[in-house]
Amino acid sequence: MHTHRTCGPWAAVLLVALLGLTACTYDAALRQLSPPEQAEFALYHYRMTGWQEHTYLAKASAAARTAYLRELGLVQRFQALAPVDQEAVRSGWPRVGMSAEALLFVWGEPYDTAGDARRSAHWHYLGSSVGRHPYGNPRWGFGNRVDVYLEAGKVVGWVDAVLSTSANGGSSGGGAGR
């Protein structure tokens, strides 16, 4: 029994060290990319899983990385967006009227959804819309949520809300949508 108690703290230290080294390796891999490749990664990374990002970064050349994006279908999906949506994705900011697919390129998968985006839907993202940008867009935020409203597959607006710990579970605030 005694050995289990002494192993617990060391296991926690080892886990934290591994997480830290993994983050450093990821950042180092991103820094190894040329500026155009960093821009390409920023354009597509919210539509990739963590494993797909790892595979992309492990490719030996820019041509191999671009071919991998085509293999995943991301280049084709981006090219299928309306030009105004492509520009919004490049800027890293959503806009009213953009397609749900374009929003996924900008902010990634929501942490929660309600409804069908082809009809009427409500998507929830953690964090604040103010703190979101194409480089370093936080997937997980603390204390805030962005509620995005979609109608007929298009963004009709969003509101920043403060998460509530009240008994009713609703949000206890709001902000201005864009």
N, C-alpha and C positions, 0 to 999 in steps of 0.2 A: 504493500500500500504506500509506503513511504516514497518509493521511487516514482510513482505516478504523480505525486504532489511536486516533486522537484523537477520533473520533466515538463510540467505545464508551463511555467514561466519561460523556459528555454524554447519550447515549441512556439510560443507567442513571439518571442524575439526573432526566431528563425523566419516565421511567417511575415513579419513586418519587414525584415531585411530582404526577403524574396520579392515582396511587392515593390519595395523601393528600387531594387535593382532592375526589375521588369520595367518600371516607369522610366528609369534612366536609359535603358536599352532602346525603348520606344522613341524617346526624345532624341537620342543619338542617331537612330535610323532616319528620323525626319530631317535632322540637320544635315545628313549626308546627301539629301536630295538637292538638286539644283533649284533655283527659284521657280522656273517654269514647272518642274515636277512637284514642288511644294504647292503651287497653285492648283495643279491637277488633282493632287491628293485632297486639298481643301474642298474642291468642287464635288468630289465623289465620296468622301469618307463617311458621311452620315447615312449613305445607302449601303454601306458594307457592314458585315458582322465583324466582331473583333478578330476572328480567325481569318477572314478575308483581308482585313487590314494587315495582319501579320504576314500573310502570304504575299500581298502586294509589296510590302516593304522588303521582303526577303528576295525579291526578283533581282537578277544581276544587272539589268540595264533598263534604261528609260523605255526602250522599245518593248522589252518583255513586260514591264509594268503596264504600258498602254494596251498591249495585246491581252493582258489579264483582265483589264477593265472591259474590253470588248467581249471577252469570253463570258464574263459575268452579265453582260447585257447592259451595263451602266451607261456606256457611251451612247448606245442606241436610244436608251430611255431619255437621256438628257437631250439628245438631238431631236427627239419627238416632241419636246416641250415647245410651246409658243415662244417666239423670240423675246417677248417682253418677260416671260417667265424665266427664260435662260439668263437674261440680264439681272433679274432679281436674285436668282441663285448665285450668280457670280458676285453680286454685291454682298450676299450673306444676310439680306433682310427680306422678310416676307412683304407682300403687298396685298391689299384688298383686290380680289379678282383673280389672284393666281390659282393655279390648279392644286389639288391635294397632292399630286405627285411632285410638283415643284416644292411645296412646303416640306415634303419628306427629304428632298435634297438640301433644303436650307436648315431645318431643325432636326431631322432624323425622325425615328419612330417615337410617337408620343408614349408616355408611360401608362396612359389610360385613354380609352375611347368610349363613346356612347353613340349609337346610331350608325348609319351607313353613309359614308362620304358622298356616294353618288346621289343621295337624296338630301338628308339632313343629318349632320353629325356635330359632335362636340369632342374635340381632342384636348387632352391635358398634357402640358409639359411642365416639368419641375424647373424652377429657376425663374428669372425675370427676363422679359423681352428686352429690357434695356441693356442687360449684361450679355446678350447673345450677339456674336459676330462670327465671321467665317473661320477665324483662327482661334482655337481655344473655346469654342462654344460649349458651355458646360451642359453635359447631358443630365446631370443630377444637381438640383439646387436645394437650398435649405431655406425653409420658411416662406417661399413664394411659389406661385404656380401661374402659368399662362394658360388661359382657357381660350381655345381657338374655335370659332364657329364656322362651319362649312355648309353650304347649300348647293345642290346640284354639282358637286365636285369642285366647287370654288370657295376660296376663303372669303367670308363676308365681314370678318373682324376678329379682334382678340382683345382680351382684358387681362391685365396683371392682377392677381389676387393674392392676398396673404392667407396662407394655410391656417386653418383654425383647429384648435384642440377642444372646441366646445362640444357639448354633449350631442348636438344635432349633426355634427360632422360637416356642416356647410362652411363656406369660406366667409371670412369676417372682414372683408374689405374689397377693394378693387382699385383699378387704375384706369388710365385712359388707354383705349385701344388706338391703333394707328390706322 
